[in-house]
Amino acid sequence: MTTILPPTNLDACRKVREGMESHAFLNVWEGAVRSGKTVFALMAFANYVISSKERSFLLSGRTVKTIEKNAILDDYGLLSLIPGARYRKVGEARAITLRANGIDKIINVVGASDIRAYMQIRGNTYAGWFADEINMHDPEFVSEALRRTAMSHDRRHFWTLNPDNPYHWVYVDYLDRYSEMTQSELDKLGGYRWWHFTPKDNPAMTPAMIQSLGMQYPKGTHLYDRYILGLRCMAEGLIYPKVNASFFRDFDISKVDIRYCAIDFGTDHPTVMAFGGMFNGNKQDWRMVAEYFDEKSDKTTYDHYVGFLDMCRKLGADPNRITIAIDPAAKVLRQEFIQHGLHAVRAVNDVLPGIDFTRRAIYEGRLIFHESMKKTLKEFGTYSWDPKASERGEDKPIKIYDDCMDTVRYFGYTFIRPMVKW
């Protein structure tokens, strides 16, 4: 079992104690990145599972992979917190199994961001539920999961989240509504507890680490307010506010192993390709070396295939060694490339997680662009959040002049994310 250092912050100690002792219907840990909220919430959930007389529980995240990383297999995940717990396949699903106080227990693991995710739990019965990044869940899954625990004699729910748009459905439908209830209403609900966290609450974060983290986001932006101060706020302004010409450099392209290409295909907008790979074989150092930008909407998929080969020739790259991530909606282009024997795959198109990952990779110097990529640099200077979407409680980029930005995101989230270590 992993040893967890107690918080040195007295306020953090209070939050941990209250979370462990709470029997409320809903317990929420909300706050900044690297603030310790997930670990403290998992401690409370593990204590609940072990001590409860119930047998079946639910654990959900944006995807099964994210919940494995954030809450199961991490050094401070449930396998470390619950001695003897095993993570394995149960039927067609994944689950954590354990034995506590003479009772065999199971924690079912489910990805919850897909609009059809609620079908995975329909008809099931759970005692309680832990949701990692609840604001990334599908709303129908959330309402279904709450129904699945209605028969529990020890009903508790544990939610974590980074702050979001104040008009997000998770606030409007749940958190704000509960916070405005009278004590009599809360008693009938079963209780509601909410805790706010900042990096200062994390005992593993030194002052130097906190200072470094704060410098990753521009002060005065919604990114700093959300991820450092842990505040709810609307997305506004540029999506990559720190990216400028200094991130575009004249490096030796011959030292880049050009093994990857991302493509955003357009029929009524430009088609963009971006090529790149690791620099000197370093998995922590990625370079994008060239862009293909074509505004001609009358071009066929074969024309773009020829354009891809021409780019490979100019770069001295073997097209048969390149993995090509293509916009998932562009099935016809993907088939064109595959028919010619190339390795084309669907790009991972998770917009907000993709933006967050790509931003971090760029800001931390893990992704650098060649100075020849003029169109990409120009789009970084205009790529912004949609203010009308923000008023609806959504974070969405403005869908105009975003072709290079989509390509960069496909490249980062499809190829770099599985390789880097943060």
N, C-alpha and C positions, 0 to 999 in steps of 0.2 A: 504494500500500500504506500502511495506517495505521501511524503511528509509535506504539509502545507504550513508555511510560516504564518503566524497570526498577524493581522494588520497592526501597524504601529500607530495608525491614526485612530484616536478614540471614537470618532464619529463612525469610521468604518467598522470598528469592533461592535458598535451598537447595531449597525445594519446587519452584520453577520449573525449576531445573537438573535435579533428579532426575526430574521429570515428562518433560522433553524427552529425557532420556537413557534412560528406562526401556523395556525390551523385554518387560515382564511380560505374562502372559496377561490380567490384569485390573489396571487403574489406576483408582483412585477418588479424586475430589476432593469432600470433604464439608465443609459448614460453613455459617456464618451468611449472611444476605442481604448483598449489596453487599460481599462479601469478596474478589472477584476470581477465585474458583475456576473459573467458567465460562470466562473469558478465558484463564487459564493452562492449563486443560484443552484448549481449542481450539488453543492454540499447539502443545501436544504432539501433538494429532491432525493438525494441518496439516503439521507436520514429518514425521510418520509417513507420511501419504499421499504427500507429495512424494518422500520418499526410498525408499519401498517399490518393489519391482519388480512388485508386484501391480497389478491394474487396477480392481477393483470393490470398493466400500466401502459401508457402511450408516450413515446418520445418522437418529436417531429422537428424537422428543420427545412430549410429551403429545398435541399435535395438530400438524398441519403449520404452522398459523399461529404456534404458540408456538415451534416450532423455527426458523422464519424469523426471528422477532423476537429470540430469544435467541442463535442460533448462526450465522445466515447474513447477514442484512441489517443487523445492528447495526454501529456504527462499528468494533467489534472482532470482527466476525463473520468467517466463513471467506472471504467475498468480498474482505475487506480483507487477510486474512492470506495468501491464496494469489494471487499476481499472475497475471492472465490468466484466473482462474476465472470461469465463467458459471453463472448459475442460470436454468434453463429447464425447459420441459416436455419430457419424453422418453417418448413413447408416451402412456399414460394417467396417468403419474406425474410427479413433480417430481424434479429431480436437479441436482447441481452437476457440471459437466464442466470438465476442465482437461487440460493437457499438461505433463508434467514428466519430465525426463531422457529425452526422446524417446518417452515412453509416453503414450497417450491414456487418461485415467482418468475414472471416474464415481463420484460419491457419491450413492447413492439416498436420497431423503428420504421418511420415513414417519411418520405419526401412530400412536402405540402405546398409547393409553389404552383403546381400545375392546376388548371381549372377543373380537371377531372380527378384530382387527388382524393377528394372526399369519398369517392367510390371505394377506395382501399379500406376504409374503416367503417363504412355503412354496415349496420347490423352487429357490430362488435360492442362489447361492454368493457369499460375500463374503470379502474378506481380513481385514477388521477392522471394528469397529463403535464409533460414538460415540453414547451415550445421554444426552440432557439430561433432568434430573429423573427418574432411573431409578425412584424410588419412586412416580411417577405413571404408570408403564407397567403394562400388563396382565401378570400373571405368566406366562401362556402365551406371550405375545409374547417375553418375555425368554428363556425356555427354547428357543423356536424360533430366535431370533436367534443364540444360542450354538451351536446345531446347524448353522446356515447358514455358520459360519466354520470348521467342523471340518476342512476340507480345505486350509485356507490354509497356505502355507509361511512366512508372516510374520504370524502370528495375534496380534492385540492388540485389547483392548477398553478403552474409555474411558467411565467413568460419572461423572456429577455428581449431587449431591442436597443439598437442605437437610435437616438432621436431622429425624427422624420419631420415631414411637412405637418404643421399643426392641424391641417384639414384632412389628414390621412384618415381612412376609415377606421383604423385601429383606435384612434382617439375619439372620433365622433361616435362610433357605435359602442365602444366599451370604456376606455380609460377615463375620458372626460365625463361620461355619463355616470360612472361609478363614483368619481371624485366629487360629484355634485349631489350625491344622495345624502339624505339625512341618516342619522345613526340608526333610527328605527328601520329604514329601508335597507341599510347595510346588514343589519342583524338578520333580516329576512333573506337577503342574498346569500349570507353565509360568511360575510367579511371580505374586506378588500384592503390589501397593503401594497404600497408603492415606495420604492427606494431609488434615489438618484445617486449616480456614481461619476467620479472624475478620475483621471490617472493618479491623483494623490491618494485614492483609496486602495490602490494596488500595492501590496507590500513588496512586490518584486520590482517595482519601478523606482529607480534612484532619481534624485533631483536632476542629474545630468540626462538621464533617459527622458524624463518629462520635458525638459527644456528642448532636447533634440526633436521629440515628437511634435511639440508645439511649433517648431520652425518648419515643419513639413507642409503646413497649410497657411495661406496668407491671412493675416489678421484682418478682421472686418468683413470677411466673406462668410457665407453660410457653411462652408466646409469647416472653417475654424470653430464656428459657434457649435456646430453639431458634434464634430469628432474630438474636439479638445475640451470645450466647455460643457458639452453634453446637453445642449439646449435645442428645443424644437424650433425650427425656423423654415421659412420658405426658400426653395432654391431660386437663386437669381444670379444674373451676370454670367461671366464666362465659365465654361465647364472646366477648362484647364487654365486657370488665370496666371500661373507662373511660367507657362511654356512660352519661350520667345526664341530668337535666333541663336541664343547661346546653347540651346539643345541640339542645334544643327551644325555639324562640324565636318572638317575636311580630313577624314581618317583614311587609312589604307584599305580600300575595299578588298584587295587580294587576301587580307588576313581574316576576312569574314567567310565562314563556311555557309554559302548560300543554299540552304536546304529547305527554305520555307517561303511560301507566297500566300498572300491573302487577297481576295477579290470581292469588291462590291459591284455587282452587275446592274447596269441600268438600261432600260428600254426607253424611258422618257427623261432620263437624267444621265450624267456621265458614268462611264465604267472606269473603275480605278483598280489597279493592281499595285501591291507593295511587296518588295522582295527583301529578304534578310536572313540572318542567322546568328550564331554565336561568334564572338570575336576571340580569335586565338584559342578556340575550344573551351572558353570559360562559360559555364552555365549561368553565371551571375552577370554576364556582360553580353547584351544583345544589341545588334545594330540593324537598322533598316537602311538599305543601301540605295534603293532606286524606286521610283514611282512610274507607273503607266497611267496616264490620264487621257481619256478619249471622250469627247463631248458629242460625237456623231451617233445619234440615236438610230440611224439607218443601218448600222453595222450588224452583221449576223454573228451568231455564236462562233462560227468557223473563223470569221475575221478576227475575233478576240483570241481564239486559239493560236492563230498565226502571229498575232501581236505578242502573245506570251512567249512563243518560240523566238521571236525577234529580240525580245528583252533578254532572254536567256543567252542568246548568242552575243549580244553586246556586253553582258556581264561575265561571259566566260563560264556560265553555269550549265551543268548537265540537266536538262528538263526532266529526265527520268529519275533523278535523285531528289527532286523537289516535291514536298507535300503541299498541296494547294487547298487552302480553306476558302470555300466559296459561300457567299451569302446563301443561307438555307432556302430562301425563297426562289433562288435561281437554279431550279432543278434542270432546266434545259441546258444551261451552260455547263453544269457539272457533268451531265451525260455526254456533252460534246467532248470534254476533256478526257473522260473515262474511255470513250470509244476510240480515242487515239492512244490508249495505253498509258495515260498519265495517272498519277495518284491524287485524285481529287476527293475531298471530304467535305462534309457540311461544317461550316464555321460555327463555333459556339456563340450563340446570339443572345446572351443574357445581358441586356443593355446596361442596367444600373450597376450590377456587380462587375461587368466588363469595364465600365468607365472607372469605377473605384480602383480596380486592379491596375489598369493601364496608367492611371494618374500616378499611383504609387510607384510603379515601375519606372516611369519617366522621372519623377521627382527625386527618387533615390539613385538615379544614374544607372539603372540596370537596362534601360532602353534609350539608345542614342540614335539620332537620324543623320544621314549624310546631307551636307549642305546643298546638294543638287535637288532636293525634294521641295521645290518652291511652292507647289500647290498645297502640299501638306502643311507647310509652315503658315501659309496664308489662312487656311481653314482654322488652325488653332487660334488665330486672332479674332475669329468671329463666331466660333461654335459656342452657343449659349443655351441656357435653360429657357423653356417656354413659360412666360409669366401667366398665360391663360390656363395652362395645365396646373401650375402651382396653386392657382385659386381654386381648383377642383380637388386639391389634395394630392396631386400627382407630380412626380419629378420626371420630366420628359425634355429631351433636347428639341430645339426648334428644327423641324425637318426641312431645312433648306441649306444648301451648300455644306452638306455633311458627308459627302461621299468618301473623302479621304479619311475623315474621322471614323466612319464605320469600318473602313479597311484597317486602320491602325488598331481599333478595338478587336476586330476579328483576329488579327495577328497576335496581339498581346494575350487575349484570353484563351485562344485556342492552342497556341504553341508555347508561349513563355510560362504561363501559369503552372503547367504540370512539371516544369523543370527547375524553377527557382526555389530557393530556400530563404524565407524571410528571417 
